[in-house]
Amino acid sequence: MAIAIKHSILVTDALYKKFAEPEGKESVEGISEKPAEVIEAMVEPFYGPLKSYMRSSAYRGSRDFLAAEKRSVSMLCTVAYFSLGQGILGAIGLLILVLGIK
């Protein structure tokens, strides 16, 4: 999960840098297709449930420009909560072990 968070941030930063360059701005301005057509072309290689997930993610990203960052923060919070839960369950396990020895 940490690798996914790290790489999603790296990819997002790289995209922002590319789109900030003059060539990136020209390529975005040069898109003449409708957004729905571009999204359908992007999700065409995927099959089954992954295709519908990619399509909904692309539509969400086309409406909300911070969707990638929100997803990264959500993954980070999930990791933090699971880590906290693991610590609590470990402490409970040790407590049960100590009480069981007595």
CORRAFEN-V285644 format. One record per pair of residues at least 6 apart in sequence whose C-alpha atoms are under 6 Angstrom apart, sorted by the first residue. I is the first residue (numbers start at 1). J is the second residue. D is the distance in whole Angstrom. If there is no record, write none. Layout:
# CORRAFEN-V285644
{{I | J | D} {I | J | D}}
This chain:
# CORRAFEN-V285644
{{5 | 72 | 6} {18 | 24 | 5} {19 | 25 | 6} {43 | 51 | 6} {61 | 67 | 5}}
